[in-house]
Amino acid sequence: MELSLTIIVIAITCLVSYYGWNNPAFLQKQLFTPYLIQRNKSYERFVTSGFIHKDGTHLLFNMFTFYFFGNVVEQYLMYKFGQGMGALAFIGFYLLAIIVADIPTYLKEKDNPSYHALGASGGTSATVFASIVLMPLSDICIFGIFCLPGFILGLLFLGYAFYKGKMGDDAINHDAHFYGAVFGIAVIVLISPQNALYFWEEIKSFRLF
């Protein structure tokens, strides 16, 4: 197995999450807590919260998804910018996605001392949707059973995340999913506007049957 940056990010996230599970005080200091970020200027939480997870299921889902789609984005950026700059671009893309995806939640919850969030959902969502722009007709399978072309599943997911974010009736930060996805799409289109044209042409050529 090639030691890609995607695998390194996954390994670091697993180690930090595991350490946090065994050290509650450490985990508490890394949580995305908008109230404390505003009050204590602890802006590092925007990043550190992306490397801790609630439990093994949460970690497995995010890292399993990131493994498949992160490799696509990593290889694309390496091809686009070369080995060294591509590596920096990939790490920057992932970290910025985590930060940007949480900004709307920060603005919404900065006066709420009881709100906390954690996990790499923003970064993972960004890599998924960046991959969809690059390969819109490639199938994405849920639990290896239900498969749809990426652009269709992506549209359904965006609609669901937007709706649930507005509802705010569960403990999941759906806004991070939504804005992470928007960030991933925007970055790929800004890097190469031709990708937007390719995406559109691929969708136009799609036939369900």
Secondary structure, DSSP 4 states (H G I P E B T S, - for coil): ----HHHHHHHHHHHHHHHHHH-HHHHHHHSB-HHHHHHH--TTHHHHGGG--SSHHHHHHHHHHHHHHHHHHHHHHHHHH-HHHHHHHHHHHHHHHHHHHHHHHHHHHTT-TT--B-SSHHHHHHHHHHHHHHSTTSEEEETTTEEEEHHHHHHHHHHHHHHHHHH--SSS-HHHHHHHHHHHHHHHHHH-THHHHHHHHHHHH----
